[in-house]
Amino acid sequence: MLRVAVVGSGPSGVYTAQTLVQQDPAVLVDVLDRLPCPYGLVRYGVAPDHEKIKSLQNNLRTVLEHERVRFLGGVHVGAGGVAAERLRELYHAVVYCVGAATDRHLGIPGEDLPGSWSATRFVSWYSAHPDAVDEGFVRGTRSAVVIGVGNVAVDVTRILARGAAELSPTDMPQAAFAALAASEVTDVHMVGRRGPSQARFTTKELRELGGLPGAEVRVDPAELALDPAYTDDASLPAARRRNVEVLRDWSARPPGDAPRRIHARFFLRPVELLADGGRVGAVRFEHTVPDGRGGVTGTGRFEVIEAQLVLRSVGYQGVPLAGLPFDGTTGTVPHTAGRVAEGEYVAGWIKRGPTGVIGTNRPCAKETVTSLLQDAPGLLRKDVPDDPLTALRAAGLTPVQWAGWQSIERAEAELGASLGRNVVKLPDWQSLLGAAGAG
């Protein structure tokens, strides 16, 4: 029997496990995750008010409940945990599906001021990631600036602009829900350095901003007009053309009197975060114009936007994993069709970079599994333990298995019921591991 470890239980890891058991009737797959909960960014990255996308967990669940797939949560692989060398001894093959664990920086003065955070940290907080810390994100905040015009930027903008009644039905942890429900944010500025035709959000995500109760979207038609593709959008891909159409419609509407305002801004490049009382108080932007080559150039004109909260959403970045090669330029592990070295493979963002949507992980996983199964005859010549779980336990680990995860789910349902809400996520290691142990 071919024994494979898949490190990471997000979509790329689960699709890898699924493809393995579909293509090899004898393979046994252990899906390892540092967290006691499965599903990766579907649980900890998809916005809590996006129930349809979060329902993908049901499809991933089916794979993790397969008779030849085993979930082992709470198993850290890498420095301070199970070494890559040790995994190679326990399994015939190891597939790393560890994503892109950090975020990119702006590299401008003031970026490290209190009140300036990555959107990733904000998302982790309202998604109940057990490593997240309550940084007082929205405390004392009237105006927020979100730097970036991708789907994550739209997500955090939308969450900041939602009211308590809209957030209550979600699985957002209670502390984050209470903080956001009490928020006094009136203005959210979502800012891009380039034009609307180059923004990376999807039209569906963008349109949601226009349907939020108690909020209105404001767009400056003069900023849209700077984009050459704005007035002549026939050459744009369909998705970007729809984005321009939505923004054009919003720009034609007269300002209303909604209590919360979303400002979609373009052709503004952040150059400095300005302090006020020891924390961020504003962002200084330089106005830009198209350079004719797909980029922008500065104009020497500047604008300051008030902000007690600044969230940068300018992309994810992979990090090195001890024992594996790493390309610091791309933030990925070098590979050939997913193959890194004998018995070691990659899939997902750590393989191709933080690109694509959730479904992009399917063909990515299939390519990697094809390489692995081509290597299988040689891999099977290596002796491995009958059950790697025994060796992991002997090393002092107590992996959270599927029954433990089901116990966490029950505890979250019970917590929600006690608070008069639906399912409410457990937000910290102690409560998660306590619930898993009770199972």
N, C-alpha and C positions, 0 to 999 in steps of 0.2 A: 504494500500500500504506500502510495506517495503521500508524505506528510508535508503540508505547506503552512507556513505562518504568514498571515497577512497583517501587517502592522498599520492600524488605522481602520476605524469602523464607519467612516463617512461614506458617501456615495462611491468614490473610487475604490475603496477597500471592499465594500459589499458587492459591487459589480464584479470585482476581481474574483471574489469567493463564488459568486453565482456562476460566472463563466467557467471556473474550474470544475465545479460539480456537474455542470451541464455537459462539459466536453470530456471528462474523465470519470467513468463510473466507479472508480476505485479510490479516488483521491479523498483525503481527510484534511479539512481546513480548520485551523484555529485563527480566529480574528481577534487580534490583541489591540487593546486601546489603553492609553494612559488614564483615561477617565472611567469611572464606574458605569457610565451611560453610553449607549451606542449612538450612531447616526451622525456624528461629527457636526459639520456646519448646518445640516438640516435641523438639528436640535439647537445649536448654539450660534447660528449665523443667520438663518432665515428669520425675518421679522415676525414677532408674535401675532401680529394682526393679519398675517398671510396664511390663513388656515389651509387654503387649497394646496399651496406648495408644501406646507408642513405635513400634509396628509401623505406625502411621499414616504413618510416613516412606515406606513402600512406595507408598502412594497418592499422596503428594506427589511422589515420584520420577517417577512415570509422567507427571505434568504437566510437570515440568522437563526431561524427555527428549523432549517433543513437538517435532516438526520446526520448528514456528514459535515455540518458546519457547527463550530462551537465558539461562542463569544466568551472572551476572557478579558474583563475590564479591570481597571486598576493595576495594569502591568505597564510600567514605564520602560521603554526601550531606549538605550543610549546612555550618555554620561549620568552616573548616579543611579542607574537602573540595570536592566538586563543588557549586557554588552552585545553588540552585533556579532562578535565572535562566538559568544555563547549560543545565540539563536542558530547560528550555522551548525553548531554541534547537535542541537535538539531537533532540527527539521531538515528535510531534504532540500527545501527551497524556502526563501523568505522574500516576500514582496512588500516593499515599503510604499505605503500610501499615506504619507504624513502631511500632505498639503503644504501650504505656505504659512508658516506660523507667526510671522511678524509683519509689520507694515512699513511702508516707505515714509521717509521724512521730507519735509519741505526744504530744510537747509537754510533757513532764514533767521535773522536775529529775533529773539523773543519767543522762539518756538517752544522752549521749555518752561515758560511761565505757568504758574498755577492757573487752571482754567483752560489750558490748551492741551488737548488730548488727541490721540488717534481715534477715528471712528470705531476701530476694532475694539478698543477698550470700552467705549460707550455701549456698543452692541453686546459685548460680553456681559456687561452689568445688567442690562435689561433682559438678557436672555438667560440669566442665572448660571453663567459659567462659574464653576467652583473656585477658579483662580481670580475672579473679578473682585475688585474692591470698590466700595461705595465712595467715590471721590467727591461727592457733593456736586455732581455735574450741573444740575439745574438750580441749585440753591442760589438765590440772589440774582438769577439771570433774567433779564428783560429781552436782550437781543442776542441771538446766536448766529455764528457764521459757520457754514459747512463748506469746506474747500474741496471741490470735486464735483463732477457731473456724471457719475456712474450710478448704478442701481443701489449701491450701499449708501451713497450720498442721499439719494431719494428716500431710502428707508429711514435714515436717521432724521431727515427733515420731516417726514410724515409723522414719525413717533413724537417728535417735539411739538408738532402742531395739533396733535389729537387731544381730545378732552377725556375726562375720567370715564364717562359713560361708554366711550368706544374702546378704552383700554381694559375695562373690567372683565369682559368676556374672554380675554386672552389668557395664556398660561404664564404671563409675566410674573416674576417673583413679587411677593407682597411689598417688600421695601421699595423696589423700583416703581411699582404701580403707585404706591402712596406718594412718592416724591414727584412723579410726573403728573399725578392728579392734582397736586398742590402747586404745580409750576405756575410761575407768573410770566412765562415767555410770551411776548406779543409779536415778535418779529424774528423770522428765520431767513437768513440770506444764504442761498445755495449758489456758489460762485465758481465759474469756470474761466480759465485763462484763454481759452479759444472760443469759437463760435458755436451756435446751436446745432449746426449741421455736423459738427464733430463730437458732440456729446455722446457718451456711451450708455446712457440709460435706455431701457426699452420703453416703447410707447405705452404699454399697459401700465408700467410703474409710474411713468410721468403723469398719465391721465388721472391716476388716483389722487394726486395732489389737488386737483380741481374739484374733487367731490367730497372734501372733508367738511363735516359740519362745523360751523363757527370759524372757518378759515377761508381766505381768498388768496389767489395767486396773482402776483403783479409782475409784469414783464415790460421792460422799456423797449418800445419799437425801434428807437434809435440804435440800441445795441444789437438788435436782430439785423438791422439793415447793414451793419458793417460786414456781415458775412456774405461773400459773393454768392453763395448757394441759396441764400434766403429768398432773393427775388427770382432766381432761376434755379429751381430745385429739381428740374427734370433729370439731371444726371446723377442725383443722389440714389443710393440704395433705398428700397421701399421703406425700411424701418426708420431710417434717418429722415426721409421725406415726411413720414407721418409725425415724427417729433417736431419738425419745423411747423407743420400745419397746426399742431396743438398749441405751440408757443405763439404762433401768429394769431390764433383765435383769442388767447388770453390777453395779448398785447392790445387788442382792439377794444377790450372791455373797459368801461370807466371804473375808477377806484370805488370800492364799496366801503362799508363801515363794519366789516367783520372784526371781532375782537382779536383775531390772530391773522397775521399776514405772512405769506411766503413770497420772498423776492427771488426770482430766478434771474441771475446776473451772468453776463458773458463779457469776454474780452477784458478781464481783470486778473492781473498776476499779483499774488501776495508777495510783498517785499519785506515786511516787518510786522511783528506783533508788538503792540504798544502797551506798556504797563499802566495800571491805575491802582494805587494803593497796594502794590506788591503782587498784583495778579493781572491777568490780561484784561484790558479795558477797551481795546479797539484793534482793528487790522488795517494796516496801510497797504493799499493796492496801487499798482501802476496800470493805467489804461494801456491796452495793447491793440494792435491792428494786424490783419492778415499780412503775411510776408510773401504771399504768392507761391510758396512751396509747401503748403500744408501746415506751417507753423505760424508763430506770431512774433512780432517785434514790439519793443516798448516805445511809448510815445513821449515819455518824459512828463506826462501829466499824471497826477496822483489823486487818490480819493481815500478817505478814512471812513471806515464803517464801524460803528460802536458794536462791541461784543464782549459780554462777560463769559461767554463760552465759545471756544473755537474747536471744531472737529475737523481734522484733516482726513480726507478719504481719497487718497491718491495712489492706491494700489497696495497689494500684498507682496511679501518677499519671502522666499524659502530660506531656511537656515540650515547650516551644516549638521549632519548627523554623524556622531563619532563612529569611525570604522568604515565610512563610505566616502568615495570621492565627491567633490563638490565644485561647481562652477559659480564663483561669487558674482560674476557679471550677470548671469541669467537667473541666479538663485535656484538652480536645479542640479540634480545629480546626472552627470554625463552617462549616456546609455546608447545602446543600439537596439531599436525596436523594443525598448523596455528592459533589455538585458544589460546589467551593470558588470557582473563578474559571474563566475561559476556559482550557481545556486542563489544569486542575489539579483533582484529585479525591482523596478519602480513602476508606479502608475499614478495618474492624477497630477495635481499641480506640481509636486516635487519632480515629476518627470517632464512636463511640458511647460511649466510656468502657470501663473494664475490667469488662465484664459478660458473662455467658453462658459457654457451654462452647465447645470447638473447633468443633463443628458449627454454632454460631451464626454463624460467619463466612461460611457459604455464602450464606444469603439476604442478608446484609449486602453481600457482594461483588457479588451479582447486581443489587441495587438500584443500586450505583455504576456497574457496567458498562452498565446500561440507560441511565443518564444520559449516560455517555460516548459510547455509540454513537448516541444521539439527536443529539449535538453533532458527530458525525464529519464530515458534509458540510462544515461550516464549518472544522473543524480541518484537513482535508485541503488547504485552500487555502494553508496555510503551507508554505514550502519548508524541508525539513530535509535533513541529510546522507544520502547513500545508506546509510552504515553508521556509526552513532554510535560504535561501538567504535574506529574509526580516530581520531576526535577525542579520545576518552578516553585512548588511548595517546599521542597527540601532546601531551597535557597532562601526561605523565609517569606515568600510571597503568599498572599491570600487572594487569588483572583476572584473577581465578582463574576459569577456565571449567570446564565440566563434567568434562573430562578431569583437571583438577587436583584437583577434589573426589574423583573416583574414586581418584586416587592417595593422597589422605588416607585414604580408607576402607581401602585395601590396607595402608597403613602402620599403621593402628590394629589391623587384624586380625593383622598380623605382631607388633606389640608385645604383644598379648594372648597369642599363642602362646608368645612368649619368656618370659612371666611365668607360664605355666601357667594362664592365665585365658582367657576368651573375648575378644571385642573389647574393647580398652581405649582410651579416648579420649586423644588428644594434648591436653595441657592449656595450651599457650602459643602465642603468635604465632610464635615462631621455629620450633618444630617443625611447626606447621601449614603455614606458608608454605614451609618447606624440603621437606616432603612434597609439597605442591602443585607446587612447581617441579621436583621430580624427575619429576613426571608429564608 
